[in-house]
Amino acid sequence: MKLAAKTRYAARILLALAMHGEDAPMTTTALSQHTGVTVQFIEQILKTLKRGGLTRSSRGASGGHMLARTPEDITLGEIVRLMEGGIQLTVCCSGDANACARRASCLTRSAWVRASQALERSLEETTLATLMEGEQPLSPHDEAVCRTAEGDTAGARRSAARRPARATNPAELY
Protein backbone atom coordinates (compact mmCIF):
# COMPACT_ATOMS: atom_id res chain seq x y z
CA MET A 1 0.00 0.00 0.00
CA LYS A 2 1.41 3.34 -0.98
CA LEU A 3 -0.20 6.25 0.82
CA ALA A 4 -1.33 9.23 -1.23
CA ALA A 5 0.59 12.48 -0.80
CA LYS A 6 -2.60 13.99 0.61
CA THR A 7 -2.54 11.45 3.47
CA ARG A 8 1.15 11.97 4.27
CA TYR A 9 0.66 15.73 4.18
CA ALA A 10 -2.40 15.48 6.43
CA ALA A 11 -0.28 13.71 9.05
CA ARG A 12 2.43 16.35 8.65
CA ILE A 13 -0.12 19.19 9.03
CA LEU A 14 -1.72 17.62 12.10
CA LEU A 15 1.70 17.08 13.68
CA ALA A 16 2.60 20.74 13.05
CA LEU A 17 -0.67 21.80 14.72
CA ALA A 18 0.02 19.47 17.66
CA MET A 19 3.53 20.84 18.12
CA HIS A 20 2.26 24.42 17.84
CA GLY A 21 0.11 23.83 20.89
CA GLU A 22 -3.29 25.00 21.97
CA ASP A 23 -2.43 28.61 22.78
CA ALA A 24 -3.22 30.14 19.41
CA PRO A 25 -4.47 29.01 16.01
CA MET A 26 -1.97 28.46 13.20
CA THR A 27 -2.49 30.13 9.82
CA THR A 28 -2.30 28.22 6.56
CA THR A 29 0.74 30.32 5.64
CA ALA A 30 2.53 29.26 8.84
CA LEU A 31 1.49 25.64 8.24
CA SER A 32 2.92 25.88 4.73
CA GLN A 33 6.22 27.20 6.07
CA HIS A 34 6.43 24.44 8.69
CA THR A 35 5.40 21.55 6.45
CA GLY A 36 6.62 22.51 2.97
CA VAL A 37 3.11 21.94 1.57
CA THR A 38 1.51 24.65 -0.58
CA VAL A 39 -1.19 26.83 0.97
CA GLN A 40 -3.71 25.69 -1.66
CA PHE A 41 -3.11 22.00 -0.93
CA ILE A 42 -3.23 22.64 2.83
CA GLU A 43 -6.64 24.31 2.42
CA GLN A 44 -7.98 21.25 0.56
CA ILE A 45 -6.62 18.87 3.20
CA LEU A 46 -7.92 20.98 6.10
CA LYS A 47 -11.48 20.75 4.74
CA THR A 48 -11.32 16.95 5.01
CA LEU A 49 -9.64 17.09 8.43
CA LYS A 50 -12.28 19.50 9.73
CA ARG A 51 -15.16 17.35 8.40
CA GLY A 52 -13.50 14.36 10.09
CA GLY A 53 -13.43 16.17 13.44
CA LEU A 54 -9.64 16.37 13.69
CA THR A 55 -9.26 20.15 13.31
CA ARG A 56 -11.24 23.27 14.02
CA SER A 57 -10.75 26.80 12.77
CA SER A 58 -11.42 30.36 13.80
CA ARG A 59 -11.86 33.39 11.58
CA GLY A 60 -10.44 36.86 11.90
CA ALA A 61 -7.07 38.55 12.19
CA SER A 62 -5.91 36.14 14.88
CA GLY A 63 -7.66 33.17 13.31
CA GLY A 64 -6.31 29.95 11.95
CA HIS A 65 -6.44 26.22 12.58
CA MET A 66 -6.06 24.06 15.68
CA LEU A 67 -6.49 20.44 16.63
CA ALA A 68 -10.06 19.60 17.65
CA ARG A 69 -8.76 16.91 20.05
CA THR A 70 -5.60 16.25 22.00
CA PRO A 71 -2.54 14.76 20.24
CA GLU A 72 -2.95 11.64 22.41
CA ASP A 73 -6.40 11.06 20.90
CA ILE A 74 -5.47 11.26 17.21
CA THR A 75 -3.88 8.19 15.63
CA LEU A 76 -2.24 7.63 12.28
CA GLY A 77 -4.88 4.97 11.71
CA GLU A 78 -7.64 7.53 12.01
CA ILE A 79 -5.81 9.88 9.64
CA VAL A 80 -5.26 7.17 7.03
CA ARG A 81 -8.89 5.97 7.23
CA LEU A 82 -10.15 9.53 6.84
CA MET A 83 -7.88 10.44 3.94
CA GLU A 84 -7.72 7.07 2.13
CA GLY A 85 -11.18 5.71 2.92
CA GLY A 86 -9.80 2.73 4.81
CA ILE A 87 -6.73 0.65 5.60
CA GLN A 88 -6.93 -2.34 3.31
CA LEU A 89 -4.03 -3.62 1.26
CA THR A 90 -6.41 -5.16 -1.28
CA VAL A 91 -10.08 -4.83 -2.16
CA CYS A 92 -10.73 -8.34 -0.81
CA CYS A 93 -9.84 -7.11 2.69
CA SER A 94 -12.78 -4.73 2.79
CA GLY A 95 -15.99 -5.66 4.54
CA ASP A 96 -17.82 -5.84 1.21
CA ALA A 97 -18.52 -9.52 0.52
CA ASN A 98 -19.10 -8.75 -3.17
CA ALA A 99 -15.81 -6.89 -3.65
CA CYS A 100 -14.02 -9.94 -5.03
CA ALA A 101 -15.52 -12.79 -7.01
CA ARG A 102 -12.70 -15.11 -5.87
CA ARG A 103 -13.17 -14.38 -2.16
CA ALA A 104 -14.41 -17.85 -1.19
CA SER A 105 -11.71 -19.76 -3.05
CA CYS A 106 -8.75 -17.37 -2.85
CA LEU A 107 -5.72 -18.96 -1.23
CA THR A 108 -3.96 -15.64 -0.59
CA ARG A 109 -6.84 -13.68 0.96
CA SER A 110 -6.10 -14.71 4.56
CA ALA A 111 -2.50 -13.47 4.18
CA TRP A 112 -3.69 -10.09 2.88
CA VAL A 113 -6.25 -9.80 5.67
CA ARG A 114 -3.59 -10.57 8.33
CA ALA A 115 -1.18 -8.06 6.79
CA SER A 116 -3.91 -5.38 6.66
CA GLN A 117 -4.78 -6.05 10.30
CA ALA A 118 -1.10 -5.78 11.34
CA LEU A 119 -0.77 -2.50 9.47
CA GLU A 120 -3.93 -1.15 11.06
CA ARG A 121 -2.76 -2.17 14.57
CA SER A 122 0.56 -0.40 14.02
CA LEU A 123 -1.12 2.77 12.76
CA GLU A 124 -3.59 2.72 15.66
CA GLU A 125 -0.73 2.48 18.18
CA THR A 126 0.92 5.61 16.78
CA THR A 127 -0.59 8.86 18.01
CA LEU A 128 0.42 12.42 17.25
CA ALA A 129 1.76 12.55 20.82
CA THR A 130 3.99 9.56 20.05
CA LEU A 131 5.32 11.33 16.97
CA MET A 132 5.93 14.50 18.99
CA GLU A 133 8.30 12.56 21.23
CA GLY A 134 10.73 12.26 18.36
CA GLU A 135 11.76 9.83 15.72
CA GLN A 136 11.73 6.21 16.73
CA PRO A 137 14.85 4.49 15.38
CA LEU A 138 14.25 2.02 12.56
CA SER A 139 15.84 -1.38 12.47
CA PRO A 140 18.36 -2.04 9.65
CA HIS A 141 15.70 -4.21 7.95
CA ASP A 142 13.14 -1.38 8.10
CA GLU A 143 15.71 1.09 6.70
CA ALA A 144 16.36 -1.28 3.78
CA VAL A 145 12.63 -1.65 3.12
CA CYS A 146 12.20 2.14 3.09
CA ARG A 147 15.11 2.60 0.67
CA THR A 148 13.57 0.05 -1.68
CA ALA A 149 10.12 1.62 -1.39
CA GLU A 150 11.54 5.09 -2.05
CA GLY A 151 12.82 4.00 -5.41
CA ASP A 152 16.08 2.11 -5.15
CA THR A 153 15.28 0.78 -8.60
CA ALA A 154 18.89 0.29 -9.63
CA GLY A 155 19.20 -2.67 -7.26
CA ALA A 156 15.88 -4.07 -8.44
CA ARG A 157 16.99 -3.79 -12.07
CA ARG A 158 20.30 -5.54 -11.30
CA SER A 159 18.62 -8.44 -9.55
CA ALA A 160 16.01 -8.72 -12.32
CA ALA A 161 18.79 -8.92 -14.88
CA ARG A 162 20.31 -11.90 -13.01
CA ARG A 163 17.00 -13.78 -12.83
CA PRO A 164 16.21 -16.11 -15.70
CA ALA A 165 13.21 -15.02 -17.72
CA ARG A 166 10.16 -17.18 -17.33
CA ALA A 167 6.74 -16.98 -18.79
CA THR A 168 4.00 -16.69 -16.21
CA ASN A 169 0.32 -17.10 -16.59
CA PRO A 170 -1.44 -14.52 -14.35
CA ALA A 171 -3.93 -17.18 -13.26
CA GLU A 172 -1.05 -19.22 -11.80
CA LEU A 173 0.11 -16.39 -9.54
CA TYR A 174 -2.67 -16.80 -6.98
C-alpha positions in Angstrom: 0.0 0.0 0.0 1.4 3.3 -1.0 -0.2 6.3 0.8 -1.3 9.2 -1.2 0.6 12.5 -0.8 -2.6 14.0 0.6 -2.5 11.5 3.5 1.1 12.0 4.3 0.7 15.7 4.2 -2.4 15.5 6.4 -0.3 13.7 9.1 2.4 16.4 8.7 -0.1 19.2 9.0 -1.7 17.6 12.1 1.7 17.1 13.7 2.6 20.7 13.0 -0.7 21.8 14.7 0.0 19.5 17.7 3.5 20.8 18.1 2.3 24.4 17.8 0.1 23.8 20.9 -3.3 25.0 22.0 -2.4 28.6 22.8 -3.2 30.1 19.4 -4.5 29.0 16.0 -2.0 28.5 13.2 -2.5 30.1 9.8 -2.3 28.2 6.6 0.7 30.3 5.6 2.5 29.3 8.8 1.5 25.6 8.2 2.9 25.9 4.7 6.2 27.2 6.1 6.4 24.4 8.7 5.4 21.6 6.4 6.6 22.5 3.0 3.1 21.9 1.6 1.5 24.7 -0.6 -1.2 26.8 1.0 -3.7 25.7 -1.7 -3.1 22.0 -0.9 -3.2 22.6 2.8 -6.6 24.3 2.4 -8.0 21.2 0.6 -6.6 18.9 3.2 -7.9 21.0 6.1 -11.5 20.8 4.7 -11.3 17.0 5.0 -9.6 17.1 8.4 -12.3 19.5 9.7 -15.2 17.3 8.4 -13.5 14.4 10.1 -13.4 16.2 13.4 -9.6 16.4 13.7 -9.3 20.1 13.3 -11.2 23.3 14.0 -10.8 26.8 12.8 -11.4 30.4 13.8 -11.9 33.4 11.6 -10.4 36.9 11.9 -7.1 38.5 12.2 -5.9 36.1 14.9 -7.7 33.2 13.3 -6.3 29.9 12.0 -6.4 26.2 12.6 -6.1 24.1 15.7 -6.5 20.4 16.6 -10.1 19.6 17.7 -8.8 16.9 20.0 -5.6 16.3 22.0 -2.5 14.8 20.2 -2.9 11.6 22.4 -6.4 11.1 20.9 -5.5 11.3 17.2 -3.9 8.2 15.6 -2.2 7.6 12.3 -4.9 5.0 11.7 -7.6 7.5 12.0 -5.8 9.9 9.6 -5.3 7.2 7.0 -8.9 6.0 7.2 -10.2 9.5 6.8 -7.9 10.4 3.9 -7.7 7.1 2.1 -11.2 5.7 2.9 -9.8 2.7 4.8 -6.7 0.7 5.6 -6.9 -2.3 3.3 -4.0 -3.6 1.3 -6.4 -5.2 -1.3 -10.1 -4.8 -2.2 -10.7 -8.3 -0.8 -9.8 -7.1 2.7 -12.8 -4.7 2.8 -16.0 -5.7 4.5 -17.8 -5.8 1.2 -18.5 -9.5 0.5 -19.1 -8.7 -3.2 -15.8 -6.9 -3.6 -14.0 -9.9 -5.0 -15.5 -12.8 -7.0 -12.7 -15.1 -5.9 -13.2 -14.4 -2.2 -14.4 -17.8 -1.2 -11.7 -19.8 -3.1 -8.7 -17.4 -2.9 -5.7 -19.0 -1.2 -4.0 -15.6 -0.6 -6.8 -13.7 1.0 -6.1 -14.7 4.6 -2.5 -13.5 4.2 -3.7 -10.1 2.9 -6.2 -9.8 5.7 -3.6 -10.6 8.3 -1.2 -8.1 6.8 -3.9 -5.4 6.7 -4.8 -6.1 10.3 -1.1 -5.8 11.3 -0.8 -2.5 9.5 -3.9 -1.1 11.1 -2.8 -2.2 14.6 0.6 -0.4 14.0 -1.1 2.8 12.8 -3.6 2.7 15.7 -0.7 2.5 18.2 0.9 5.6 16.8 -0.6 8.9 18.0 0.4 12.4 17.2 1.8 12.5 20.8 4.0 9.6 20.1 5.3 11.3 17.0 5.9 14.5 19.0 8.3 12.6 21.2 10.7 12.3 18.4 11.8 9.8 15.7 11.7 6.2 16.7 14.8 4.5 15.4 14.3 2.0 12.6 15.8 -1.4 12.5 18.4 -2.0 9.7 15.7 -4.2 8.0 13.1 -1.4 8.1 15.7 1.1 6.7 16.4 -1.3 3.8 12.6 -1.6 3.1 12.2 2.1 3.1 15.1 2.6 0.7 13.6 0.0 -1.7 10.1 1.6 -1.4 11.5 5.1 -2.0 12.8 4.0 -5.4 16.1 2.1 -5.2 15.3 0.8 -8.6 18.9 0.3 -9.6 19.2 -2.7 -7.3 15.9 -4.1 -8.4 17.0 -3.8 -12.1 20.3 -5.5 -11.3 18.6 -8.4 -9.5 16.0 -8.7 -12.3 18.8 -8.9 -14.9 20.3 -11.9 -13.0 17.0 -13.8 -12.8 16.2 -16.1 -15.7 13.2 -15.0 -17.7 10.2 -17.2 -17.3 6.7 -17.0 -18.8 4.0 -16.7 -16.2 0.3 -17.1 -16.6 -1.4 -14.5 -14.4 -3.9 -17.2 -13.3 -1.0 -19.2 -11.8 0.1 -16.4 -9.5 -2.7 -16.8 -7.0 
